[in-house]
């Protein structure tokens, strides 16, 4: 039986079509925190300070990403595909 996790700092954004959660009161996606941690190699304390967030919110976002990474990646893949279909990544016809 799967248990539902209750988050203190993470919420859905009703104005977004994403299933990914955001840090409450901000426009910061949980995956943005993951990026700061593992791509930019920032410590959780540094992320919290730079983004003016409670450290507990940063740690909660990292935990959420670990638990739902497959969902996050699937949504990002879908978004990228949609952007490609819209020509977002097409090279400019002016570039030569």
Secondary structure in CASP SS format (residue, H / E / C, confidence):
PFRMAT SS
TARGET T0000
AUTHOR 0000-0000-0000
METHOD secondary structure of the structure
MODEL  1
X C 1.00
X C 1.00
X C 1.00
X C 1.00
X C 1.00
X C 1.00
X C 1.00
X C 1.00
X C 1.00
X E 1.00
X E 1.00
X C 1.00
X C 1.00
X C 1.00
X C 1.00
X C 1.00
X C 1.00
X C 1.00
X C 1.00
X C 1.00
X C 1.00
X E 1.00
X E 1.00
X C 1.00
X C 1.00
X C 1.00
X C 1.00
X C 1.00
X E 1.00
X H 1.00
X H 1.00
X H 1.00
X H 1.00
X H 1.00
X H 1.00
X H 1.00
X H 1.00
X H 1.00
X C 1.00
X C 1.00
X C 1.00
X C 1.00
X C 1.00
X H 1.00
X H 1.00
X H 1.00
X H 1.00
X H 1.00
X H 1.00
X H 1.00
X H 1.00
X C 1.00
X C 1.00
X C 1.00
X H 1.00
X H 1.00
X H 1.00
X H 1.00
X H 1.00
X H 1.00
X H 1.00
X H 1.00
X H 1.00
X H 1.00
X H 1.00
X H 1.00
X H 1.00
X H 1.00
X H 1.00
X H 1.00
X H 1.00
X H 1.00
X H 1.00
X H 1.00
X H 1.00
X H 1.00
X H 1.00
X H 1.00
X H 1.00
X H 1.00
X H 1.00
X H 1.00
X H 1.00
X H 1.00
X H 1.00
X C 1.00
X C 1.00
X C 1.00
X C 1.00
X C 1.00
X C 1.00
X C 1.00
X C 1.00
X C 1.00
X C 1.00
X C 1.00
END
